[in-house]
Amino acid sequence: MDTLSVNATLDNLPEIMDFVRDFSLSHSANSEQLMAIELAVEETAVNVINYAYPAEQSGKIQISCNINKQQELVVIITDDGLAYNPLTRAEPDINASIDDRGIGGLGVFLTKQMMDDVIYERKEDNNILTLIKSLNKND
């Protein structure tokens, strides 16, 4: 498993994205798979950076990547910020007009649509979001 741990700041987002992109490409992710992985990781990382820690507190974000036995790319995003399960958020009404739709939630919705599986757990005061994308060429 490859792991990157950085301060949870927007300045570190390019490093996070390069880390995930390099890992994905080194394991033969195609362009469609890479786009989905990058979108999901960016949405999740930005949410952690912007919302996991109170304004007066800073924290870390850890990104771990591996390939499981089913040839799925597994990205685990961990922070020790405020407890929050993004998967419990109500899905946005994508058919509603922008004026009628509430703010937020679209990134989580897209992440769930782009990944094959998304799992949240709270363990030892950490938020752990696992993103899984099959790298099988037939999927």
N, C-alpha and C positions, 0 to 999 in steps of 0.2 A: 504494500500500500504506500503510495506517495502522499506526503502531507505538507501543507503550507500553513503557517500560522503568522498572521499579521495583525496590526492594530486595525480595528474596525473603523476605517475612515475612507471617504471617497477617493482620497489620494492613492490608496492601495488597490482600488478596483482594477486598474490595468494589470497589476501583478497577479491578482486573482484570476483574471480572465486569461492571461498568457499561460498560467500554470495549468488551468483546465483545458485550454485549447491544445497545448503541447502534449498533455497526457492523452487526450482524445485522439489526436492525429497519430501519435505513436502506437496506438492500438487500432488503427485502420478505420476510424469513424469516417463515414462518407459525408459529403457536404450537407445533406439533409439532416443526418443525425447530429452533426456538429452544430448546425444552426439551432436545433432544438435544445441541445445541451447548453450551449452558450446563453440562450435566452433564459432558460430556467435558472442557471447559476447566477446570471446578472440580476434578475428580478429578486431572487432570494438574498443575494449578498447586499443589494441596495436596501432591502427591507431591514436586514439585520443592522446595517450601518446607520440607517435613519431612525430606527425605532427600538432596537433591543436595549439600548442603554439610555438612562435619563441624561438630560442635557449636561449636568455637572459631572457625569461619570463617563469614563472611557473604558473600552474593553477590547477584547481580541475576537477575531473570527478565524476559525480553523477549517480548511478545506482538505478533505482526504479523498483520493481517487483510487479505485482498484477495478479489476475485472473479475467477476465471479465465475463460477463453473458453468453457468448458462450463457457465457459470452455477453453478459450485460455490463455496461459501464455503470459503476456505482460511485456517486459523488455524495459525500457526507459533509454537511455544513453544520458546524458546531459553534455555539456561542454561550457565554455564561450570563447573558443579560436577563431581562425580565421574562418570566414564563409566558410563552405565547404559542398556541397551536394555530398556525395559519389555516390548517385544513378544516377547522370548525367554522370558519367564516362563511356566511351565506354567499352562494354564487351570485355574481351580478346578473341582472337581466340584460343580456347583450342585445336584445331586441328593442329595449327602451331607448328613447332619445337621450342624448347626452345630458340635457337639462333635467330629465326625470331620473337619471341613474345617479346613485350615490357615488361619492368619491372613494376610490380605493377598491381593492379586491380583484382588479382585472389581471394583475401580475400573477397572483396565486392561481386564478382560473386558468390562465395561459400555461403556467407551469404544469398544472395537473393534466391539461390537454396534450402538452408536448412530450411529457415523460410517460413511460410505460407504468411506472408506479412512483408514488410519493408517500413517504412514511414519516410521521412525526413521533418523537418520544421526548419526554423530560426525564433526564437521568442525572443524579448527583448535581443538581442545580444548573444543568446545562440543557439548552434547547438543541435537539439533534434532528435535523431534517435530512432524510435520505432520498436522493433522486436516482432513479434507475432507468436506464435507456438500453434497449437491446441493440447490440451491434451485429446481429445476424443479418446478412444481406437480403434474406427473404422476407424480413419483417417490414 
